[in-house]
Amino acid sequence: MSKLKIAVQKSGRLNEESLELLNNCGISIDNGKDQLKAEARNFPMEVLYLRNGDIPQYLRDGVVDIAILGENTLIEKGNDLPIVERLGFSKCKVSIAVPKNAEYNSIEDLRGKKIATSYPNTVNQYFEKKGEKADIHVINGSVEIAPNIGLSHAIVDIVSSGSTLFKNNLKEVEVLFKSEAVLTSAPELTEDKQAILNKLLFRMKAVLKGKNSKYVLLNAPNDKLDKIVSLLPGMKSPTVLPLAQEGWSSVHSVINKNDFWEVIDELKANGAEGILVCPIEKMVL
């Protein structure tokens, strides 16, 4: 039987969150310490732990079939590969940063100045779109130290919380793009492997949809039921059940977690009481 080979980053936050996603999809991985390859016990899959920057070439060469990696890496080294699914974790930005005391108004201020980065292709493309030419000094790792030791006037690097920039007396001045973990695939998959990928995608979407949603139960006065129901679209429509107390109904629905507080405020304003909110493990649509 065919097995789908998936590449994930060897270590770090992206590795941990990728394995957590697979685990939430019900995939148990026999993963010993320092293993570079592991098999799933209950799903036709092999996991390869690889260096993030090498993964795009492994996909092109057919060594692996799919991969979870940062969109920033895909844009830099694999922009010919498709984004199969956005996964919503390991979010960051790829940004320009300069010393705190440096004046910066626009990208023109970097004309003729050296820029340190691990993303030369990304930087060149961005500067070309702006009608500028970048003078790049390529560094692999610890890019943020470059201005402090005189290697560059600015850097382009990933920014999460901004604490690393702060510690190195740098300030973020321009965002090239926002990045998150994505699922990508090799240019070609056999029919068998595509079928396995479809099963995996079905599970992933159920997990991601559940993670981004909240289950809401509330009591509503019948004279305000129509308005309250209109605030809760749910998956098809809310479930409405009569309560033992005359004139009241119980309403069950699902709301997007990003809209949570706005919806709750409106529900309260329209007479909803006893609002109970529960996390959703998975949503199979």
Number of C-alpha atoms within 10 A of each C-alpha: 6 11 16 22 22 24 32 23 23 17 12 8 11 21 19 14 17 23 18 13 17 17 12 17 19 15 20 16 18 13 13 9 5 8 12 13 16 16 18 16 12 10 16 17 22 19 23 21 18 19 12 20 16 14 27 25 15 17 23 17 12 15 15 21 25 26 27 26 25 24 24 24 20 22 16 17 19 19 13 12 17 14 15 15 15 17 21 13 16 19 18 19 19 21 19 23 27 24 21 15 9 12 10 15 9 10 15 14 11 18 14 12 14 18 27 28 26 21 23 20 13 19 25 16 15 16 17 11 9 11 11 16 18 20 18 21 17 14 17 9 10 12 21 27 19 19 21 14 9 9 16 21 19 26 30 25 25 25 20 14 11 14 11 15 20 14 10 15 17 24 19 20 16 17 15 16 15 14 23 17 25 23 21 25 25 20 14 12 15 10 10 12 20 15 13 18 23 11 12 19 16 14 21 22 19 17 22 20 18 20 17 17 22 22 17 20 21 19 22 28 18 16 11 13 19 11 15 25 19 11 16 22 13 19 11 9 13 19 15 17 12 14 14 9 7 9 11 17 20 21 22 21 21 24 20 17 16 11 11 15 11 10 17 18 11 14 20 15 11 16 16 22 15 11 16 11 17 11 14 16 15 19 17 11 8
